[in-house]
Amino acid sequence: MLPSYARLLLLCLLLPLQLAAQDAPKPSPYDSAHFDLFHPVPRNRLRPLRPDRPGVTESPFTVDAGHFQMESDALRLINSREEGTHNREWKAAYTTFKLGLTRRTDLQLEVPLYKVTKERQAGETDWQRSRGFGDVNVRLKHNFLGDDQDGPIAMAVVAYTRLPTGGKAGSGAVEGGLIVPVNLELPHKWNLDLQVESDMNYDREQGKHYLQVMPSIAIDHEFTDVFSFLVEGVTRWDAEHTGWRSSINVAPIFTVTENLQFDFGTHLALSKEMDQEFFIGFSFRR
């Protein structure tokens, strides 16, 4: 049996270790396991559903490894005016399919099932119409920080290529770009999202690509477990126009289950040549 002074010394040595173990943060469920496409994250360990919609500002969070997510514009109307031309687009069932590849990376495929485009010059009454399948968009998202939502900041990068599969209803050439979304978790169930997007778009009439830059900022608040509300500011610059074009976007969001969310909203143009949009859609995870 140890003498009393030895027991006291041993207690002094072990006590700090015991207190440190109690104060240490609980490990994330991802720390002790390696999940990928063929070894899915168990359903009881899924992160909260954090889709890219409904705003322009996307989420830096990826789909859990081995799981599938679908985000769809059930219907979207886009009105725009540019240099005496009035454009109107109807998009139906524009759906993005996502697949979690690894702990921090997912692969996305945007499939535009149906699109109607109408164009009318100033002073004319007849519309020029085109309709059909839109341009397919292939995207890859990788999260660099905070994907497990164990801290207040999360950041990712999204690279995409849009393929000219839409014929007259599409852009007419390959397009692409990079998106950097950042999320800041604020107290009292507020979230602040920041994003910078840079695109190489194609002008069918001039037959050339041009640069577009689009920063945005969004804030949302979770009023209840079911209802939250998003307010977003978006501004856009491109090499074909002078100045910046801006809009304010609002969208109510309804969380039905842990894996199903509905939303609708509008983009209110603050500049003459900025698009005005109305939409309704949903997100679903399996």
PyRosetta script that sets phi, psi and omega in degrees:
from pyrosetta import init, pose_from_sequence

init()
pose = pose_from_sequence("MLPSYARLLLLCLLLPLQLAAQDAPKPSPYDSAHFDLFHPVPRNRLRPLRPDRPGVTESPFTVDAGHFQMESDALRLINSREEGTHNREWKAAYTTFKLGLTRRTDLQLEVPLYKVTKERQAGETDWQRSRGFGDVNVRLKHNFLGDDQDGPIAMAVVAYTRLPTGGKAGSGAVEGGLIVPVNLELPHKWNLDLQVESDMNYDREQGKHYLQVMPSIAIDHEFTDVFSFLVEGVTRWDAEHTGWRSSINVAPIFTVTENLQFDFGTHLALSKEMDQEFFIGFSFRR")
pose.set_psi(1, 135.5)
pose.set_omega(1, -178.2)
pose.set_phi(2, -71.1)
pose.set_psi(2, 142.8)
pose.set_omega(2, 174.8)
pose.set_phi(3, -66.2)
pose.set_psi(3, 164.0)
pose.set_omega(3, -173.7)
pose.set_phi(4, -62.4)
pose.set_psi(4, -39.2)
pose.set_omega(4, -178.5)
pose.set_phi(5, -67.5)
pose.set_psi(5, -32.9)
pose.set_omega(5, 179.2)
pose.set_phi(6, -69.8)
pose.set_psi(6, -40.7)
pose.set_omega(6, 177.5)
pose.set_phi(7, -63.6)
pose.set_psi(7, -38.6)
pose.set_omega(7, 179.1)
pose.set_phi(8, -65.4)
pose.set_psi(8, -41.4)
pose.set_omega(8, 178.9)
pose.set_phi(9, -64.5)
pose.set_psi(9, -41.9)
pose.set_omega(9, 179.2)
pose.set_phi(10, -63.7)
pose.set_psi(10, -39.9)
pose.set_omega(10, 178.0)
pose.set_phi(11, -63.5)
pose.set_psi(11, -39.8)
pose.set_omega(11, 179.4)
pose.set_phi(12, -65.0)
pose.set_psi(12, -33.0)
pose.set_omega(12, 179.4)
pose.set_phi(13, -75.5)
pose.set_psi(13, -37.3)
pose.set_omega(13, -175.7)
pose.set_phi(14, -82.4)
pose.set_psi(14, -27.7)
pose.set_omega(14, -175.1)
pose.set_phi(15, -60.9)
pose.set_psi(15, -46.7)
pose.set_omega(15, 178.8)
pose.set_phi(16, -61.3)
pose.set_psi(16, -37.2)
pose.set_omega(16, 178.7)
pose.set_phi(17, -64.6)
pose.set_psi(17, -39.0)
pose.set_omega(17, -179.9)
pose.set_phi(18, -66.1)
pose.set_psi(18, -42.7)
pose.set_omega(18, 179.3)
pose.set_phi(19, -66.1)
pose.set_psi(19, -39.2)
pose.set_omega(19, 179.0)
pose.set_phi(20, -64.1)
pose.set_psi(20, -38.4)
pose.set_omega(20, 178.8)
pose.set_phi(21, -66.2)
pose.set_psi(21, -35.2)
pose.set_omega(21, 178.9)
pose.set_phi(22, -70.6)
pose.set_psi(22, -35.4)
pose.set_omega(22, -176.9)
pose.set_phi(23, -82.7)
pose.set_psi(23, -17.3)
pose.set_omega(23, -177.6)
pose.set_phi(24, -65.1)
pose.set_psi(24, 141.8)
pose.set_omega(24, 178.7)
pose.set_phi(25, -65.1)
pose.set_psi(25, 148.5)
pose.set_omega(25, 178.4)
pose.set_phi(26, -66.0)
pose.set_psi(26, 136.6)
pose.set_omega(26, -178.0)
pose.set_phi(27, -67.3)
pose.set_psi(27, 146.3)
pose.set_omega(27, 174.6)
pose.set_phi(28, -67.1)
pose.set_psi(28, 148.2)
pose.set_omega(28, 176.9)
pose.set_phi(29, -61.9)
pose.set_psi(29, -15.8)
pose.set_omega(29, 179.6)
pose.set_phi(30, -82.4)
pose.set_psi(30, -16.1)
pose.set_omega(30, -174.5)
pose.set_phi(31, -67.2)
pose.set_psi(31, -30.1)
pose.set_omega(31, -172.9)
pose.set_phi(32, -108.6)
pose.set_psi(32, 10.4)
pose.set_omega(32, -178.5)
pose.set_phi(33, -144.4)
pose.set_psi(33, 154.4)
pose.set_omega(33, -179.1)
pose.set_phi(34, -119.0)
pose.set_psi(34, 107.4)
pose.set_omega(34, -177.7)
pose.set_phi(35, -105.0)
pose.set_psi(35, 148.2)
pose.set_omega(35, 174.7)
pose.set_phi(36, -153.2)
pose.set_psi(36, -169.4)
pose.set_omega(36, -176.9)
pose.set_phi(37, -56.5)
pose.set_psi(37, -36.4)
pose.set_omega(37, -176.5)
pose.set_phi(38, -96.6)
pose.set_psi(38, -4.9)
pose.set_omega(38, 175.1)
pose.set_phi(39, -129.7)
pose.set_psi(39, 78.7)
pose.set_omega(39, -172.0)
pose.set_phi(40, -63.2)
pose.set_psi(40, 151.7)
pose.set_omega(40, 172.6)
pose.set_phi(41, -64.3)
pose.set_psi(41, 130.9)
pose.set_omega(41, 176.8)
pose.set_phi(42, -56.5)
pose.set_psi(42, 145.2)
pose.set_omega(42, -174.8)
pose.set_phi(43, -63.2)
pose.set_psi(43, -27.1)
pose.set_omega(43, 178.8)
pose.set_phi(44, -79.4)
pose.set_psi(44, 0.1)
pose.set_omega(44, 177.9)
pose.set_phi(45, -116.4)
pose.set_psi(45, 10.2)
pose.set_omega(45, -178.5)
pose.set_phi(46, -64.8)
pose.set_psi(46, 141.3)
pose.set_omega(46, 174.1)
pose.set_phi(47, -71.9)
pose.set_psi(47, 162.8)
pose.set_omega(47, 176.8)
pose.set_phi(48, -59.0)
pose.set_psi(48, 148.2)
pose.set_omega(48, 178.2)
pose.set_phi(49, -66.0)
pose.set_psi(49, 120.0)
pose.set_omega(49, -178.8)
pose.set_phi(50, -134.9)
pose.set_psi(50, 78.1)
pose.set_omega(50, -177.4)
pose.set_phi(51, -73.2)
pose.set_psi(51, 168.3)
pose.set_omega(51, 176.8)
pose.set_phi(52, -76.2)
pose.set_psi(52, -31.0)
pose.set_omega(52, 179.2)
pose.set_phi(53, -79.5)
pose.set_psi(53, 164.5)
pose.set_omega(53, 10.1)
pose.set_phi(54, -96.1)
pose.set_psi(54, -7.1)
pose.set_omega(54, -174.4)
pose.set_phi(55, -86.9)
pose.set_psi(55, 174.7)
pose.set_omega(55, 171.5)
pose.set_phi(56, -68.8)
pose.set_psi(56, -38.1)
pose.set_omega(56, 177.9)
pose.set_phi(57, -70.3)
pose.set_psi(57, 120.1)
pose.set_omega(57, -173.5)
pose.set_phi(58, -90.8)
pose.set_psi(58, 170.7)
pose.set_omega(58, 178.6)
pose.set_phi(59, -88.6)
pose.set_psi(59, 139.3)
pose.set_omega(59, 174.8)
pose.set_phi(60, -81.0)
pose.set_psi(60, -2.1)
pose.set_omega(60, -176.3)
pose.set_phi(61, -88.2)
pose.set_psi(61, 140.5)
pose.set_omega(61, -178.9)
pose.set_phi(62, -99.2)
pose.set_psi(62, 167.0)
pose.set_omega(62, 175.6)
pose.set_phi(63, -74.6)
pose.set_psi(63, 139.3)
pose.set_omega(63, 179.9)
pose.set_phi(64, -57.3)
pose.set_psi(64, 144.0)
pose.set_omega(64, -177.1)
pose.set_phi(65, -56.0)
pose.set_psi(65, 132.2)
pose.set_omega(65, 177.4)
pose.set_phi(66, 81.9)
pose.set_psi(66, 6.1)
pose.set_omega(66, -178.1)
pose.set_phi(67, -117.3)
pose.set_psi(67, 161.7)
pose.set_omega(67, -174.1)
pose.set_phi(68, -117.3)
pose.set_psi(68, 140.9)
pose.set_omega(68, 178.4)
pose.set_phi(69, -138.4)
pose.set_psi(69, 141.7)
pose.set_omega(69, 179.7)
pose.set_phi(70, -126.2)
pose.set_psi(70, 129.6)
pose.set_omega(70, 177.9)
pose.set_phi(71, -126.4)
pose.set_psi(71, 124.6)
pose.set_omega(71, -169.0)
pose.set_phi(72, -133.0)
pose.set_psi(72, 134.5)
pose.set_omega(72, 163.1)
pose.set_phi(73, -83.7)
pose.set_psi(73, 100.2)
pose.set_omega(73, 177.9)
pose.set_phi(74, -61.9)
pose.set_psi(74, -40.7)
pose.set_omega(74, 178.1)
pose.set_phi(75, -156.2)
pose.set_psi(75, 135.9)
pose.set_omega(75, 177.8)
pose.set_phi(76, -143.1)
pose.set_psi(76, 129.7)
pose.set_omega(76, 175.6)
pose.set_phi(77, -110.7)
pose.set_psi(77, 129.5)
pose.set_omega(77, -179.0)
pose.set_phi(78, -124.6)
pose.set_psi(78, 122.3)
pose.set_omega(78, 175.4)
pose.set_phi(79, -112.9)
pose.set_psi(79, 135.4)
pose.set_omega(79, 178.0)
pose.set_phi(80, -148.1)
pose.set_psi(80, 153.1)
pose.set_omega(80, 176.4)
pose.set_phi(81, -129.6)
pose.set_psi(81, 134.7)
pose.set_omega(81, -177.5)
pose.set_phi(82, -150.5)
pose.set_psi(82, 113.1)
pose.set_omega(82, 175.8)
pose.set_phi(83, 50.0)
pose.set_psi(83, 51.4)
pose.set_omega(83, 176.5)
pose.set_phi(84, 81.6)
pose.set_psi(84, 4.5)
pose.set_omega(84, 179.6)
pose.set_phi(85, -111.7)
pose.set_psi(85, 131.0)
pose.set_omega(85, 176.8)
pose.set_phi(86, -102.9)
pose.set_psi(86, 121.7)
pose.set_omega(86, -179.7)
pose.set_phi(87, -114.6)
pose.set_psi(87, 142.7)
pose.set_omega(87, 176.6)
pose.set_phi(88, -139.4)
pose.set_psi(88, 131.9)
pose.set_omega(88, 179.2)
pose.set_phi(89, -125.3)
pose.set_psi(89, 138.3)
pose.set_omega(89, 169.6)
pose.set_phi(90, -114.4)
pose.set_psi(90, 123.2)
pose.set_omega(90, 176.2)
pose.set_phi(91, -116.2)
pose.set_psi(91, 130.6)
pose.set_omega(91, 179.4)
pose.set_phi(92, -125.6)
pose.set_psi(92, 133.6)
pose.set_omega(92, 176.3)
pose.set_phi(93, 56.0)
pose.set_psi(93, 43.5)
pose.set_omega(93, 171.0)
pose.set_phi(94, -78.7)
pose.set_psi(94, 107.3)
pose.set_omega(94, -167.4)
pose.set_phi(95, -121.9)
pose.set_psi(95, 133.8)
pose.set_omega(95, 174.5)
pose.set_phi(96, -106.1)
pose.set_psi(96, 122.2)
pose.set_omega(96, 176.9)
pose.set_phi(97, -100.5)
pose.set_psi(97, 130.7)
pose.set_omega(97, -177.3)
pose.set_phi(98, -123.1)
pose.set_psi(98, 143.6)
pose.set_omega(98, 179.0)
pose.set_phi(99, -134.1)
pose.set_psi(99, 123.0)
pose.set_omega(99, 178.6)
pose.set_phi(100, -73.7)
pose.set_psi(100, 117.3)
pose.set_omega(100, -178.3)
pose.set_phi(101, -90.2)
pose.set_psi(101, -46.2)
pose.set_omega(101, -180.0)
pose.set_phi(102, -137.5)
pose.set_psi(102, -172.2)
pose.set_omega(102, -179.7)
pose.set_phi(103, -59.1)
pose.set_psi(103, -31.8)
pose.set_omega(103, -174.2)
pose.set_phi(104, -125.1)
pose.set_psi(104, 6.7)
pose.set_omega(104, -173.9)
pose.set_phi(105, -132.7)
pose.set_psi(105, 136.4)
pose.set_omega(105, 171.7)
pose.set_phi(106, -133.5)
pose.set_psi(106, 155.1)
pose.set_omega(106, 178.6)
pose.set_phi(107, -107.3)
pose.set_psi(107, 136.5)
pose.set_omega(107, -174.5)
pose.set_phi(108, -129.3)
pose.set_psi(108, 143.1)
pose.set_omega(108, 177.4)
pose.set_phi(109, -133.2)
pose.set_psi(109, 113.9)
pose.set_omega(109, 178.0)
pose.set_phi(110, -92.9)
pose.set_psi(110, 118.5)
pose.set_omega(110, -177.0)
pose.set_phi(111, -112.1)
pose.set_psi(111, 109.1)
pose.set_omega(111, -179.5)
pose.set_phi(112, -88.7)
pose.set_psi(112, 96.5)
pose.set_omega(112, -170.2)
pose.set_phi(113, -69.6)
pose.set_psi(113, -36.6)
pose.set_omega(113, -177.4)
pose.set_phi(114, -153.3)
pose.set_psi(114, 135.1)
pose.set_omega(114, -178.3)
pose.set_phi(115, -144.5)
pose.set_psi(115, 134.7)
pose.set_omega(115, 174.7)
pose.set_phi(116, -119.1)
pose.set_psi(116, 124.8)
pose.set_omega(116, 179.7)
pose.set_phi(117, -117.0)
pose.set_psi(117, 130.3)
pose.set_omega(117, 176.9)
pose.set_phi(118, -125.9)
pose.set_psi(118, 140.4)
pose.set_omega(118, -178.9)
pose.set_phi(119, -136.6)
pose.set_psi(119, 138.3)
pose.set_omega(119, -179.5)
pose.set_phi(120, -143.5)
pose.set_psi(120, 131.7)
pose.set_omega(120, 177.4)
pose.set_phi(121, -79.7)
pose.set_psi(121, 155.0)
pose.set_omega(121, 179.6)
pose.set_phi(122, -59.2)
pose.set_psi(122, 132.4)
pose.set_omega(122, 179.3)
pose.set_phi(123, 89.7)
pose.set_psi(123, -9.9)
pose.set_omega(123, 178.8)
pose.set_phi(124, -95.4)
pose.set_psi(124, 157.0)
pose.set_omega(124, 178.7)
pose.set_phi(125, -109.2)
pose.set_psi(125, -21.6)
pose.set_omega(125, -177.7)
pose.set_phi(126, -91.7)
pose.set_psi(126, 141.0)
pose.set_omega(126, 178.2)
pose.set_phi(127, -96.0)
pose.set_psi(127, 142.1)
pose.set_omega(127, 167.6)
pose.set_phi(128, -93.1)
pose.set_psi(128, 123.6)
pose.set_omega(128, -171.6)
pose.set_phi(129, -115.0)
pose.set_psi(129, 147.2)
pose.set_omega(129, 168.3)
pose.set_phi(130, -144.3)
pose.set_psi(130, 147.3)
pose.set_omega(130, -176.9)
pose.set_phi(131, -149.8)
pose.set_psi(131, 160.3)
pose.set_omega(131, 177.1)
pose.set_phi(132, 141.4)
pose.set_psi(132, -160.5)
pose.set_omega(132, 180.0)
pose.set_phi(133, -72.3)
pose.set_psi(133, 139.5)
pose.set_omega(133, -178.6)
pose.set_phi(134, -89.1)
pose.set_psi(134, -166.6)
pose.set_omega(134, -178.7)
pose.set_phi(135, -86.0)
pose.set_psi(135, 127.6)
pose.set_omega(135, 178.7)
pose.set_phi(136, -74.8)
pose.set_psi(136, 138.6)
pose.set_omega(136, -176.9)
pose.set_phi(137, -120.6)
pose.set_psi(137, 121.9)
pose.set_omega(137, 177.4)
pose.set_phi(138, -104.7)
pose.set_psi(138, 126.9)
pose.set_omega(138, -174.1)
pose.set_phi(139, -132.1)
pose.set_psi(139, 149.5)
pose.set_omega(139, 174.3)
pose.set_phi(140, -132.1)
pose.set_psi(140, 124.6)
pose.set_omega(140, 179.1)
pose.set_phi(141, -113.4)
pose.set_psi(141, 132.8)
pose.set_omega(141, 175.1)
pose.set_phi(142, -129.4)
pose.set_psi(142, 128.2)
pose.set_omega(142, 179.7)
pose.set_phi(143, -92.1)
pose.set_psi(143, 132.0)
pose.set_omega(143, 179.0)
pose.set_phi(144, -101.3)
pose.set_psi(144, -21.4)
pose.set_omega(144, -172.8)
pose.set_phi(145, -152.3)
pose.set_psi(145, 129.2)
pose.set_omega(145, 168.0)
pose.set_phi(146, 78.2)
pose.set_psi(146, 21.3)
pose.set_omega(146, -177.8)
pose.set_phi(147, -65.8)
pose.set_psi(147, -29.7)
pose.set_omega(147, 179.3)
pose.set_phi(148, -81.6)
pose.set_psi(148, 1.8)
pose.set_omega(148, 177.8)
pose.set_phi(149, 56.4)
pose.set_psi(149, 37.1)
pose.set_omega(149, 178.5)
pose.set_phi(150, -99.1)
pose.set_psi(150, 10.3)
pose.set_omega(150, 177.6)
pose.set_phi(151, -150.0)
pose.set_psi(151, 173.2)
pose.set_omega(151, -175.1)
pose.set_phi(152, -80.7)
pose.set_psi(152, -9.5)
pose.set_omega(152, -175.2)
pose.set_phi(153, -123.6)
pose.set_psi(153, 137.7)
pose.set_omega(153, 174.2)
pose.set_phi(154, -137.4)
pose.set_psi(154, 144.0)
pose.set_omega(154, -178.1)
pose.set_phi(155, -146.9)
pose.set_psi(155, 144.7)
pose.set_omega(155, 179.8)
pose.set_phi(156, -146.5)
pose.set_psi(156, 173.5)
pose.set_omega(156, 171.4)
pose.set_phi(157, -132.2)
pose.set_psi(157, 138.8)
pose.set_omega(157, 178.9)
pose.set_phi(158, -120.4)
pose.set_psi(158, 124.8)
pose.set_omega(158, 174.1)
pose.set_phi(159, -110.8)
pose.set_psi(159, 137.2)
pose.set_omega(159, -177.3)
pose.set_phi(160, -141.0)
pose.set_psi(160, 154.6)
pose.set_omega(160, 172.8)
pose.set_phi(161, -133.1)
pose.set_psi(161, 126.1)
pose.set_omega(161, 179.0)
pose.set_phi(162, -103.1)
pose.set_psi(162, 124.2)
pose.set_omega(162, -175.5)
pose.set_phi(163, -96.1)
pose.set_psi(163, 142.0)
pose.set_omega(163, -175.9)
pose.set_phi(164, -80.4)
pose.set_psi(164, 68.9)
pose.set_omega(164, -178.9)
pose.set_phi(165, -95.6)
pose.set_psi(165, -3.0)
pose.set_omega(165, -172.1)
pose.set_phi(166, -91.7)
pose.set_psi(166, -0.7)
pose.set_omega(166, -179.2)
pose.set_phi(167, 60.0)
pose.set_psi(167, -133.9)
pose.set_omega(167, -179.8)
pose.set_phi(168, -68.0)
pose.set_psi(168, -21.5)
pose.set_omega(168, 178.5)
pose.set_phi(169, -84.1)
pose.set_psi(169, -6.6)
pose.set_omega(169, -178.3)
pose.set_phi(170, -105.9)
pose.set_psi(170, -169.1)
pose.set_omega(170, -176.5)
pose.set_phi(171, -78.9)
pose.set_psi(171, -28.9)
pose.set_omega(171, 177.7)
pose.set_phi(172, 101.3)
pose.set_psi(172, -4.2)
pose.set_omega(172, -179.8)
pose.set_phi(173, -160.7)
pose.set_psi(173, 168.8)
pose.set_omega(173, 177.2)
pose.set_phi(174, -68.9)
pose.set_psi(174, 134.2)
pose.set_omega(174, 175.2)
pose.set_phi(175, -124.7)
pose.set_psi(175, 164.7)
pose.set_omega(175, 179.5)
pose.set_phi(176, -166.6)
pose.set_psi(176, 173.7)
pose.set_omega(176, 179.5)
pose.set_phi(177, 177.8)
pose.set_psi(177, 179.2)
pose.set_omega(177, 178.0)
pose.set_phi(178, -127.5)
pose.set_psi(178, 142.6)
pose.set_omega(178, 179.1)
pose.set_phi(179, -130.1)
pose.set_psi(179, 133.0)
pose.set_omega(179, 177.4)
pose.set_phi(180, -121.6)
pose.set_psi(180, 100.6)
pose.set_omega(180, 177.2)
pose.set_phi(181, -96.8)
pose.set_psi(181, 144.1)
pose.set_omega(181, 178.6)
pose.set_phi(182, -131.6)
pose.set_psi(182, 137.2)
pose.set_omega(182, 177.6)
pose.set_phi(183, -119.6)
pose.set_psi(183, 133.4)
pose.set_omega(183, 174.9)
pose.set_phi(184, -118.6)
pose.set_psi(184, 118.5)
pose.set_omega(184, 178.4)
pose.set_phi(185, -84.7)
pose.set_psi(185, 120.0)
pose.set_omega(185, -177.5)
pose.set_phi(186, -103.3)
pose.set_psi(186, 164.5)
pose.set_omega(186, 178.7)
pose.set_phi(187, -64.8)
pose.set_psi(187, 161.5)
pose.set_omega(187, 172.9)
pose.set_phi(188, 60.7)
pose.set_psi(188, 38.0)
pose.set_omega(188, 173.5)
pose.set_phi(189, 63.4)
pose.set_psi(189, 34.9)
pose.set_omega(189, 170.5)
pose.set_phi(190, -102.5)
pose.set_psi(190, 147.9)
pose.set_omega(190, 176.0)
pose.set_phi(191, -133.5)
pose.set_psi(191, 136.9)
pose.set_omega(191, 176.6)
pose.set_phi(192, -115.5)
pose.set_psi(192, 127.6)
pose.set_omega(192, -179.8)
pose.set_phi(193, -120.2)
pose.set_psi(193, 135.5)
pose.set_omega(193, 178.7)
pose.set_phi(194, -124.9)
pose.set_psi(194, 148.4)
pose.set_omega(194, -179.0)
pose.set_phi(195, -155.3)
pose.set_psi(195, 144.7)
pose.set_omega(195, 169.5)
pose.set_phi(196, -125.6)
pose.set_psi(196, 127.6)
pose.set_omega(196, -180.0)
pose.set_phi(197, -123.9)
pose.set_psi(197, 135.0)
pose.set_omega(197, 177.5)
pose.set_phi(198, -126.4)
pose.set_psi(198, 126.4)
pose.set_omega(198, -173.7)
pose.set_phi(199, -128.0)
pose.set_psi(199, 150.4)
pose.set_omega(199, 166.9)
pose.set_phi(200, -110.3)
pose.set_psi(200, 99.9)
pose.set_omega(200, -178.5)
pose.set_phi(201, -96.8)
pose.set_psi(201, 167.9)
pose.set_omega(201, -176.5)
pose.set_phi(202, -121.4)
pose.set_psi(202, 133.3)
pose.set_omega(202, 175.3)
pose.set_phi(203, -100.1)
pose.set_psi(203, 109.9)
pose.set_omega(203, -176.1)
pose.set_phi(204, -64.6)
pose.set_psi(204, -38.7)
pose.set_omega(204, -176.7)
pose.set_phi(205, -68.5)
pose.set_psi(205, -40.2)
pose.set_omega(205, -179.2)
pose.set_phi(206, -89.5)
pose.set_psi(206, -13.3)
pose.set_omega(206, 177.3)
pose.set_phi(207, 67.9)
pose.set_psi(207, 37.6)
pose.set_omega(207, -179.9)
pose.set_phi(208, -150.6)
pose.set_psi(208, 158.9)
pose.set_omega(208, 176.2)
pose.set_phi(209, -87.1)
pose.set_psi(209, 155.4)
pose.set_omega(209, 177.4)
pose.set_phi(210, -146.4)
pose.set_psi(210, 155.5)
pose.set_omega(210, -176.6)
pose.set_phi(211, -86.7)
pose.set_psi(211, 138.4)
pose.set_omega(211, 173.2)
pose.set_phi(212, -129.8)
pose.set_psi(212, 138.4)
pose.set_omega(212, 175.8)
pose.set_phi(213, -123.6)
pose.set_psi(213, 132.4)
pose.set_omega(213, -175.0)
pose.set_phi(214, -140.1)
pose.set_psi(214, 93.8)
pose.set_omega(214, 171.8)
pose.set_phi(215, -82.7)
pose.set_psi(215, 153.6)
pose.set_omega(215, 179.5)
pose.set_phi(216, -152.3)
pose.set_psi(216, 159.1)
pose.set_omega(216, 177.1)
pose.set_phi(217, -142.6)
pose.set_psi(217, 137.0)
pose.set_omega(217, -177.8)
pose.set_phi(218, -139.0)
pose.set_psi(218, 148.5)
pose.set_omega(218, 174.6)
pose.set_phi(219, -134.6)
pose.set_psi(219, 136.3)
pose.set_omega(219, 178.0)
pose.set_phi(220, -135.0)
pose.set_psi(220, 154.2)
pose.set_omega(220, -179.0)
pose.set_phi(221, -131.6)
pose.set_psi(221, 133.1)
pose.set_omega(221, 178.0)
pose.set_phi(222, -91.4)
pose.set_psi(222, 99.8)
pose.set_omega(222, -178.7)
pose.set_phi(223, -72.2)
pose.set_psi(223, -41.8)
pose.set_omega(223, 176.0)
pose.set_phi(224, -140.1)
pose.set_psi(224, 179.7)
pose.set_omega(224, 176.7)
pose.set_phi(225, -65.8)
pose.set_psi(225, -18.5)
pose.set_omega(225, -177.4)
pose.set_phi(226, -101.8)
pose.set_psi(226, -39.0)
pose.set_omega(226, -169.3)
pose.set_phi(227, -115.5)
pose.set_psi(227, 131.3)
pose.set_omega(227, 170.9)
pose.set_phi(228, -139.7)
pose.set_psi(228, 166.0)
pose.set_omega(228, -174.0)
pose.set_phi(229, -138.2)
pose.set_psi(229, 136.5)
pose.set_omega(229, -177.8)
pose.set_phi(230, -114.8)
pose.set_psi(230, 134.4)
pose.set_omega(230, 170.9)
pose.set_phi(231, -125.4)
pose.set_psi(231, 133.4)
pose.set_omega(231, -171.2)
pose.set_phi(232, -141.0)
pose.set_psi(232, 141.9)
pose.set_omega(232, 172.5)
pose.set_phi(233, -114.4)
pose.set_psi(233, 131.2)
pose.set_omega(233, -177.5)
pose.set_phi(234, -130.5)
pose.set_psi(234, 136.9)
pose.set_omega(234, 173.7)
pose.set_phi(235, -134.5)
pose.set_psi(235, 150.6)
pose.set_omega(235, -170.8)
pose.set_phi(236, -139.0)
pose.set_psi(236, 137.5)
pose.set_omega(236, 172.3)
pose.set_phi(237, -129.9)
pose.set_psi(237, 141.5)
pose.set_omega(237, 173.0)
pose.set_phi(238, -145.1)
pose.set_psi(238, 165.2)
pose.set_omega(238, -173.4)
pose.set_phi(239, -72.2)
pose.set_psi(239, -8.5)
pose.set_omega(239, -179.1)
pose.set_phi(240, -96.5)
pose.set_psi(240, -6.3)
pose.set_omega(240, -178.2)
pose.set_phi(241, -130.9)
pose.set_psi(241, 160.5)
pose.set_omega(241, 173.6)
pose.set_phi(242, -99.5)
pose.set_psi(242, 140.7)
pose.set_omega(242, 178.0)
pose.set_phi(243, 80.0)
pose.set_psi(243, -179.8)
pose.set_omega(243, -178.7)
pose.set_phi(244, -105.0)
pose.set_psi(244, 145.9)
pose.set_omega(244, 175.9)
pose.set_phi(245, -116.3)
pose.set_psi(245, 133.6)
pose.set_omega(245, -169.4)
pose.set_phi(246, -132.4)
pose.set_psi(246, 160.3)
pose.set_omega(246, 175.8)
pose.set_phi(247, -150.7)
pose.set_psi(247, 158.5)
pose.set_omega(247, 170.7)
pose.set_phi(248, -111.8)
pose.set_psi(248, 128.5)
pose.set_omega(248, -176.5)
pose.set_phi(249, -117.0)
pose.set_psi(249, 137.6)
pose.set_omega(249, 178.5)
pose.set_phi(250, -130.9)
pose.set_psi(250, 145.9)
pose.set_omega(250, -178.5)
pose.set_phi(251, -158.2)
pose.set_psi(251, 119.4)
pose.set_omega(251, 167.2)
pose.set_phi(252, -74.9)
pose.set_psi(252, 145.6)
pose.set_omega(252, -178.1)
pose.set_phi(253, -129.4)
pose.set_psi(253, 133.0)
pose.set_omega(253, -178.0)
pose.set_phi(254, -121.3)
pose.set_psi(254, 117.2)
pose.set_omega(254, 179.5)
pose.set_phi(255, -95.3)
pose.set_psi(255, 108.4)
pose.set_omega(255, -176.2)
pose.set_phi(256, -82.1)
pose.set_psi(256, -48.1)
pose.set_omega(256, 175.8)
pose.set_phi(257, -137.9)
pose.set_psi(257, -178.7)
pose.set_omega(257, 177.7)
pose.set_phi(258, -64.9)
pose.set_psi(258, -16.5)
pose.set_omega(258, -175.5)
pose.set_phi(259, -122.7)
pose.set_psi(259, 10.8)
pose.set_omega(259, -177.3)
pose.set_phi(260, -142.8)
pose.set_psi(260, 130.1)
pose.set_omega(260, -178.1)
pose.set_phi(261, -140.7)
pose.set_psi(261, 137.7)
pose.set_omega(261, 176.0)
pose.set_phi(262, -115.6)
pose.set_psi(262, 153.0)
pose.set_omega(262, 177.5)
pose.set_phi(263, -154.6)
pose.set_psi(263, 159.9)
pose.set_omega(263, 169.4)
pose.set_phi(264, -152.3)
pose.set_psi(264, 166.4)
pose.set_omega(264, -178.6)
pose.set_phi(265, 173.1)
pose.set_psi(265, -169.0)
pose.set_omega(265, -177.4)
pose.set_phi(266, -148.8)
pose.set_psi(266, 153.0)
pose.set_omega(266, 170.9)
pose.set_phi(267, -108.9)
pose.set_psi(267, 115.0)
pose.set_omega(267, -178.0)
pose.set_phi(268, -96.6)
pose.set_psi(268, 111.9)
pose.set_omega(268, -175.0)
pose.set_phi(269, -68.7)
pose.set_psi(269, 131.4)
pose.set_omega(269, 174.7)
pose.set_phi(270, -102.0)
pose.set_psi(270, -10.7)
pose.set_omega(270, 177.7)
pose.set_phi(271, -122.1)
pose.set_psi(271, 151.0)
pose.set_omega(271, -174.3)
pose.set_phi(272, -59.8)
pose.set_psi(272, -37.9)
pose.set_omega(272, -175.9)
pose.set_phi(273, -98.1)
pose.set_psi(273, 10.6)
pose.set_omega(273, 177.0)
pose.set_phi(274, -85.8)
pose.set_psi(274, 143.4)
pose.set_omega(274, -179.4)
pose.set_phi(275, -66.7)
pose.set_psi(275, 144.4)
pose.set_omega(275, 170.6)
pose.set_phi(276, -111.8)
pose.set_psi(276, 128.1)
pose.set_omega(276, -171.3)
pose.set_phi(277, -130.3)
pose.set_psi(277, 151.4)
pose.set_omega(277, 172.0)
pose.set_phi(278, -135.1)
pose.set_psi(278, 136.9)
pose.set_omega(278, -174.1)
pose.set_phi(279, -151.5)
pose.set_psi(279, 161.8)
pose.set_omega(279, 171.4)
pose.set_phi(280, -145.8)
pose.set_psi(280, 139.7)
pose.set_omega(280, -175.8)
pose.set_phi(281, -164.4)
pose.set_psi(281, -173.8)
pose.set_omega(281, -178.5)
pose.set_phi(282, -154.4)
pose.set_psi(282, 164.9)
pose.set_omega(282, 174.5)
pose.set_phi(283, -131.6)
pose.set_psi(283, 138.5)
pose.set_omega(283, -177.3)
pose.set_phi(284, -140.1)
pose.set_psi(284, 137.3)
pose.set_omega(284, 178.7)
pose.set_phi(285, -121.1)
pose.set_psi(285, 141.3)
pose.set_omega(285, 178.7)
pose.set_phi(286, -123.8)
pose.dump_pdb("model.pdb")
